[in-house]
Amino acid sequence: MVLDNNYNLEEALKWEDTSIQNEERFENLETKSRILDAMGRKEESARVFSKGFDKASAIQLYSYARGLQRSGNAKRAFELFPQVPKKDANHWVSHLALARISSNTGDFPNAAKEMTMAISAAPDTTKPFLQHC
């Protein structure tokens, strides 16, 4: 990807702006933020990310935080996981985020409780995956 190699960032920014003009959503704002960051435009990057964060759904924010955790940025992921229930406290993914937080702090009884709630509310196609977490 252009961004991964810091190659032709100006063109990447133009493509991302076109995407945003077509449909402004968390994913393209987050990508634009990363492009701006790679260009050294840190303040603008932070503003764009904040705008994207405001648009993110609970599942988008959880997925983003989980991706950070998988890529080794657990500190940032665990800063974001508590924000997931603030997006939609009743969404099953909010219980999954709370289970991760509880597990991370060693509160395994609460983690199990939240995981059970996540599994019971999750779509049927997702339940088998969650049962093996």
BELHU-V923572 format. One record per pair of residues at least 4 apart in sequence whose C-alpha atoms are under 7 Angstrom apart, sorted by the first residue. I is the first residue (numbers start at 1). J is the second residue. Records with the same first field share a line. If there is no record, write none. Layout:
I=J / J
This chain:
1=5
2=6 / 7 / 8 / 9 / 12
3=7 / 9 / 35
6=38
8=12
9=13 / 35
10=14
11=15
12=16
13=17 / 32 / 35
14=18
15=19
16=20 / 28 / 32
17=21
18=22
19=23 / 28
20=24 / 28
24=28
25=29 / 52 / 55
26=30 / 52 / 53 / 55 / 56
27=31
28=32
29=33 / 48 / 49 / 52
30=34 / 49 / 52
31=35
32=36
33=37 / 45 / 46 / 48 / 49
34=38 / 45
35=39
36=40 / 41 / 42 / 44 / 45
37=41 / 42 / 45
41=45
42=46
43=47
44=48
45=49
46=50
47=51
48=52
49=53
50=54
51=55
52=56
56=60 / 61
57=61 / 87
58=62 / 84 / 85 / 87 / 88 / 93 / 94
59=63 / 93
60=64
61=65 / 84
62=66 / 81 / 84 / 97
63=67
64=68
65=69 / 77 / 80 / 81
66=70 / 77
67=71
68=72 / 73 / 74 / 77
69=73 / 74 / 77
73=77
74=78
75=79
76=80
77=81
78=101
81=97
83=87
84=88 / 94 / 97
85=89 / 94
88=94
89=94
90=94
92=96 / 118 / 121 / 122
93=97 / 118
94=98
95=99 / 114 / 115 / 117 / 118
96=100 / 114 / 115 / 118
97=101
98=102 / 114
99=103 / 111 / 112 / 114 / 115
100=104 / 111
101=105
102=106 / 107 / 108 / 110 / 111
103=107 / 108 / 111
107=111
108=112
109=113
110=114
111=115
112=116
113=117
114=118
115=119
116=120
117=121
118=122
119=127 / 130
122=126 / 127
123=127
126=130
127=131
128=132
129=133
